[in-house]
Amino acid sequence: MNKSQTWSIVKLSAGNCEIILSDKVGDDNLEIVEQWGPFSSQEEAIARRVGLIRAGKCQPV
């Protein structure tokens, strides 16, 4: 795995949030409503997503 990868959290039109590689954020097939990041590790992105769910900004999957 490439150590220079960064991760982002994106809120999709359905209301749930997904963690994706930051270089995939511009893909046209994603209906992104809101975005957070980039984060240096997937673990950090997961922790931030939990916080967003608790804050009511994202729906749990």
N, C-alpha and C positions, 0 to 999 in steps of 0.2 A: 504494500500500500504506500502511496506517495504521502510523505509526511507534511507536505505543503498544502494539502487539501484543507479547505475550510467548509464549514457547514452553516446552513441557514434554516430558519424556521419560516414556513410560509403558511398563511391561512388561506384555505381554498374556499371557493364559493359555497360549498356545502357547510362551512362553519368549523370544520376540523382542521387541525394544524399538522403538517407533515415536516419531517426533518429531511432535507435534501442537500446534496453537494451544492455549494454556492455557484458553481459554474453552470448548473442546470436551471437557475432562477429565470433566465431569459427565454426558456423554451415556450413556444407558442401553445403547446398542448396543455399547459397548466393555467387554470383560471385563478390567479393569485389576487386575493383581496388585500392582504397586508403581509408585510415581511419584517423579520427581525434577524439580525446577524450582520456579518458573518461571525462565527465562533470558531476558535482554533481547534476544538475537538468535538467529536460526536457526543461524548459524555457531557460536556458543558451545554451543548444544544439540548440534550435530553432534560437536564436539570432546569434550564430556562423554560422549556415547553411545559414542564410540570407547574412551574410558577404561573405561566400564562393561563393554564387550565384552572388553577386555583383562583386566579384573579378574574375569571369569567370571560377572558378574551378569546379562548379557544374551547371547542367542545371536545370531550374525551372521545377516543375512537371506540 
